Amino acid sequence: MINLPLLRAGQPYTSLDTVEVLHIATGEPLVNVSQANRGLIARDLLAMGKNREALQAHSVAELLIICKKAAELFSTAELPLGDGTQTPDDYIVQVSGTTGLPQSLARANMAKIHLVFDEMAAVLDGLTRGLDLAVLDTGQNIQDGRPLSYVSLARALGCILPSNSPGVHSLWLPAIPLKTPLVLKPGREEPWTPYRIAQALIAAGCPPQALSFYPTDHGGSAEILLRSGRSLLFGGGATVEPWLQDPGVQIHGPGRSKIIIGADKIDHWEQYLDLMVTSIVANGGRSCINASGIWVPAHAREIAEALGERLSQIHARPLDDPEAQLAAFANPEMPHKLSALIDAQMGNAAQDMARGKNERVAEAGGGTFLNPTLIHVDNYEHPLANGEYLFPFAAVVETPQQALVERIGPTLVATALTEDEQLIQQLLASPHVERLNLGPIPTNKLSWDQPHEGNLFDFLYQQRALQRMAG
């Protein structure tokens, strides 16, 4: 069995306290993960200022070259893994085995991480709106004839990470070329990706001091959130709620992303069925950018019937099946609990249009899955109208267009299918919508030079007022 150590400023450290992670389908122990206690993390974080100096010694241009090299190494190299090594194929099998993500989707997520690493210069250009990043090397420069300076807000970027999908890790990669050390707390079932990213960066020439990896409990996670200066927190509503008002913590919680069809396009809803299916099902429905709502001013019943029929054709398959689209759950009891929760909330005002002859809970290849669920609800206040779960789940909601924008609630990604300028202006003005797609763009399709949830550069740096005496 693999023994996975901590990384304390890049240096492996094996703890006496470990957690065994099992294969979802076979129950076989796959990895024994060392655990960091709260005191060790607190002690290590005292040195983060010194660790940051190691990154400061490199220019942004040099760190971008390192990212390019890391992209290739992450995708193709045999890299250190605890007391052994890991090939790319090993990585795919291991991620799938502990998270339940089909191997085909794990490979697609690997390609997504490669892309962000490889295109990091474009990503930073988008995050900084074209800023000359040499300002981070010197602390100041001149832009448009005016002095310009930025100050760092963090000794490190703490990341409390999820287990649902490897692609989400691309969100914190820009921290390295932005000269901010990383303190990574992996999800229990997904230590593989952050550890492999760290090893790829070290092999590419990144200072090891910039990379710490601390599998830990809730106390250790709190220590990271309190001491890093700036942190990303991924999790469900109950996990993120205590930190919602902390300006040093950027929340990545439920997305409740939606497709909105305007009255000017609703009579042609059939032409958007493929878009809806992709937005709901992509990546096993596990991402915050998957659509969990279809909001329309009319034809809700017809849309729900047609969409439910399409989704009912998608079935649970073994994780190594190249056609697999659904992810298994690490805890086999969870699908039963979630299915019961959905049924309990439906009442008489909702109907599962994807059920057909299929049971929602399914077994395949030793794993336990939830088949896609498409709910038709009779009003926007129904408890499932804004529901979100870690599988392909969506609700079709009918509401008058004039009230739609004020009723949709917090929405990470909204795809608006309309040419109605009044509706477009309402969406542009809405504080509920974080990312807006105008036109037939799936909710899961991202442009990596634009952040879909927060802006990491603005989160890590603040512009400083600077005046210089001429002469």
N, C-alpha and C positions, 0 to 999 in steps of 0.2 A: 504494500500500500504506500502511496505517496505521502511524505511528511512535508507540509508546507510551512515554512518559517515566517515570522514577522520580517519586515524590512525596517530597520531603525536607521534613518538617514542613509538608506541604501545598503546597509550591512545586514546579512541574514542573522536571525536570532531565534533559537528554538526555545519555546516556553514549556514548562512542565504542565501547564493547563492547556488542554487541546479539545477540539470538537471534531467528532467524526461525521463526515458527510457521506450519505449513501446514494447509490444509483437508484433513480426513481422506479425503474421497472423491475430490477433484479433484487434490490435490497443489499447488494454487495457494497462493502465499504470502499469508496474510491479515494478519499483523501482525509488525512488527519491534519487539521489546521491549528497551528499555534495561536493562542489567545493572548492579547495584551490586556493587563489590568489597568484600572484608572490611574493609579499612581505612576506606573511606568510611562504612560502617555503624557501625563502632566510634566514629569521630569524631562522627557525628551523634547517636549514643545518649548521648554525654556531655551533650547539651543537653536530655535528656528531662525533667529536673526543671523547667526553665524552661517547656517545652512543656506540662507538667501544670498549671502555674499558669494557663495560658489557659483550661483547663477549669474549674479551681477558681473562676474569676471568675463562673461561671454557677451558679445553683442547680440542684438536681436537677429541680425543677419546670420550669425553663426548658429544660433539656436534653431532658425528655420531650416538650415542645412541638416542639422541633427534630426529634425522632424521628418524630413524627406527620407533620410536613411532609416529611421525608425519605422516608417511606413512599410518599406520593403522587408525589413527584418521581422516585423510583426506578422506579415502575411506569409513569409517563405522560410524563415530560419528555424533551426532547432535551437531553442533557447533554454537557459537554466530553469528548472522547476524543482525547488526544494533540493533534495539530495540526488536528483536525476536531471533529465532534460525532457523537453516537450517539443514535438514536431507540430506543424500546423494541423495535420490530421488528428493527432492526439488531442489537441486543443478543441477541435470541433466535437469529437466524441465525448470529451469530458464535460464541456459546457452543456451539451445536450443531455448527458446522463444525470446531472445533478439539478438542472433547471427545468427539464421537461420540454425545452424548445427543440423542435425537429432539427436534425442535422442540416437540412437544406437551409433553414432559416438562420441557424448559427453561422453557416458559411456566408450568407448574405449580410449578416451583421458584421462579420469580420471584414468584408469588403467595404462596408460603410466606414469603419474605423480607419482602414487604409486610406480611403478617399480623403477624409478630413486631415489626417497626418500629411498626406501628399500635397493637398491644396491649402496648407496652413497659411501661406502668404495671402491668398484670396480671402480666407476666413477672417484673418486679422484686419485686412483692408475693409471688410464689411463691418466688423465690430467697432473699428475706430473711425469709420467714415473717411477713409483715405489719409489718415494722419501719418506723417513721416515718423516711423517708430524709432528712428535714431534718437528722438527726445528721451527715450527710456535708457539709452546708453549714457548720455551726457547729463541728463537732468534738466536740460534746457536746449532750445534752439529757436530759430527765427522762422516764422511762417507768415506769409503775406505782409512782411515788413514789421511784424510785431513779435516781441519775445513770448515764448511759450514754455510752460513747465507743468509737469505732472508729479504728484506725490502718491506713493503707494499707501493703500489703506490696510494692508495685511502683511504679516510676517510669513503667512502660509495660507493656502486655500485648503480648508478641510472639506472632505467629501464623504457624506454618509450615503452609501450607494445601495441600489436595489439589486434584486436577483432576477427581475422579470425579463430583461433583454440586454444583450451586450452592447447594442448600438448606442444606448444612452450614455455610455462612457465617452463618446466623442465630445460631449458638451464641456468636459473639464480639460480636455487636451490643450486648449490654447493657453492655459496657465503657464506652461513651461516656457514658450517663447515670450510670454509677458513677464518672465523673470520672477515667478512666484512659486515657491516650493509646494509640493502636493503632500497632503496627509490623507491617506485613503483608508476608509473603513469599508470593506467589501460586504455585500449581502451574504447571508449565511450560505446559500446554495450557489453563489457565483463568485468565488475568489479568483477564478481562472483569468478573467479578462484584465482586471486592474494589475494583477501580478505580471501577466505577460506583457502588458503595455510598459510597465516599469522596467522589465528586463530588456525590452526592445530599445527603450530610450537609453539605458545604461550602455548597452552594446553599441549604440550609435554615437556615443560620446557625451551624453548628458551627465553632468556631475551627479554621482550617486546620492550626495547629501540632499538633493532636491526631491527625493522620492522616499516616502515612508508609507508602510503598509501595515495597518493595525486591525486585524480581525478582533472584535471586542464585543462587549455587552452594552446595554443601554447606558450604564455609568460611563464607560469609556467613550461612547458616542457623544455624550453630553460634554465630556472634557474637551473633545475635539471642537465641538460647536462653540464652547465658551472661550477657548484659548487661541484659536487660529486667527482671529481677527475678521476673517471672511470665510463663509462656509456655504456649501450647497447641501441641501437636505432633500432626499428623495423618499417618498413614502405616501401612505394613505392618509385620510383625513385625521384620524386619531394621532398618528405619528407626528404630523407637521403642526397640528393646532397649537401646542405650547410655544412654538417659535414664530408664529405668524407676525407678531409685532416687533420682532428683533431685526433691526436694520442690517445687522451683520450676517444674517442667514437668508439666503435666497432659496425660496421654497419651490420644489418641483413635486407637486402633489397631483391629485386627480385632474385630468385635462378637460373632460366633458366637451370635447370637440364636436362640431356640428356641421351639417350641410343644410343650407338655407336656400329654398327655392322661392323666387319672387312670383308675384301674381302674373307678371308678364311672361313667365316661362313655364308656369305650372301645368298648362294643358299639354306640354310636350315632355312630361316627366319621364316617359319611357326611355328617352335617349340618354338619360343620366343613370340608368340602372347599373351599368358597369362601374361608373365612378363611385356609386354608393357601396357596391360590394367590395371594391378595392379598399375604400376608406375604412370600412368596418373590419375586414378580415386580414389585411396586410399585417405581417409579423405576428400572426396568431392572435390578433386583437389585444396584444399585451402592452401597447404603447399609449401614452397620454395623448398622442396625436391621432389615434384611431377615432373615427367618428362613433359617438355613442348616442347621437340624436339626429333625426331628419325632421326639420321644422318647415312646415308648409302652410299656405293659406287655404288649400283645398285638396281634394283627391287623396286624403290621408289613407283611407281604407284601401283604395285600389293600389296605392304605392306599397302599403304594408303587405298586401297579399302577394304582389309580384316579387317584392324583395324577399319576403319570407320563403317563397318557392325557390328562389335562387340560392338562398343560404341553406335551405334544407338539403341541398345536393352535396354539401361539404360535410364529410364524416371524419371521425377520429381514425388515425392510422398510426402504425408503429413509428417510433422516432427516426428510424433509419430508412423509412419509405421516402423516396425522392418526391413523391406527390403530397406528402404530409403538409397540412396547413394549420393544424391546431396543436397547441402545446399541452402537455400533461401537467398535472399539479404535483408538487413535491409531497404534499400531505394528501393522501388519497381520500381522507374524510372531507376535505375542503369543498370539492365539487358538489357533494351531497348537501352540505350546509348552505352553499350559495344557491343551489337550485331550490331548496326549500324556502330560503329567504325571498327569492324572486316570486315564487308561487304565493307566498304569504302576503306579498305586497300587491299582487295583481288585483285581487278582489273581483268584482263584477264589471269593473270599468276598463279592463285591459284584456288583451288576448295575445298569446304567443303564436305568431303567424309562421314561424319556422319549425314548429314542433312536428307537424304532419304525423307520420308514423314513427318518428325517431324519438327515443328517450333523450332528455337533455344530458343526463350523465351517461358516459360511455366508457367502455374498457377496450383497449387495443394494445397489443404488444407488451402487456404487463403494466401499462400506465392507465391512469384514470383521467378522463377528459370531460370537458363540457362542450357539447355541440353548440353551434351558433344559435342565438336567441334573438328574435325580432319581435318587439312588443308594439302593438297598436294601442295607444291610450286615448281616452276621450277628452282630456283637457290638460293644459300645461301644469296644473297643480298636482297632478297624479304623482305619487312618490317615485315611480319609475321613469318619469319624463326626463329627469336629469340623472338617472342612474349610470353607474360605470363599474365594470367588473373586468377581471384579468382574463377575458376571453371575448370572442366576437359577440358583442351585445349592443343592441341599439333600440331606441324607441322612436316611432313615428308619431309626431305631435302636430296636430292641426290647431292653428290659432290665427286670428285676423292679422293681416300684414301690418296694419297701423299700430298694433300692440306687440308685434313679434320681438323687436329689438329690446324692448324694456323687459320682456318676459324670459329671454333665453338664459339669463344668469351668467355667471363666470364661464368663459369659453376660451380655451387655450388656442384653438385653431377654428376659424369659421370659413368655410367655402361658400361663397354667395353666388348663386346662379341667377343672375338678374342683370338687366340693363336699366333698371329703374333708378334714376339719379337720386330721387328722394330717399329710397331705401339704402342706396350706397352711402349717401351722406350720413344717414342715421348710424350705419355700421361704422363708418370712419370716426364718428364722434363718440361711439360707445366706449366707456371705460371697461366694459365687461370683456371685450374681444382683444386678446393679446396679439394674435397673428391673423391677418385677413387675406384670404385668397379670393380675388375677383375673377370669376370665370371657372370653367370646368377643370379645376386642379384638385386632385385627391388631397384630403386633409393630411395624409401621411407623407406627401411629397414636400421635401424641404429644400431650400436653397441654403447651402452651408455657409455662405457669406452673410447671412442674416440670421440673427438669433431668433429661435422660436419661443423662448421663454427667458426673459431677462437678457442683459448684455454684460458679458463677463468682463470686458474692459472697463465699462462704467462702474462695475461692482468692485473692481480691484484698484482702480485709480481715480484720483480726483484732480481736476485742473486747478493749479495754483496761480493766484494773481502774481505777476512778476513785472517789475519795472526796472529798467536799466538806465543809468545816467549816460548820455552820449558823451563820447570823447574820452 
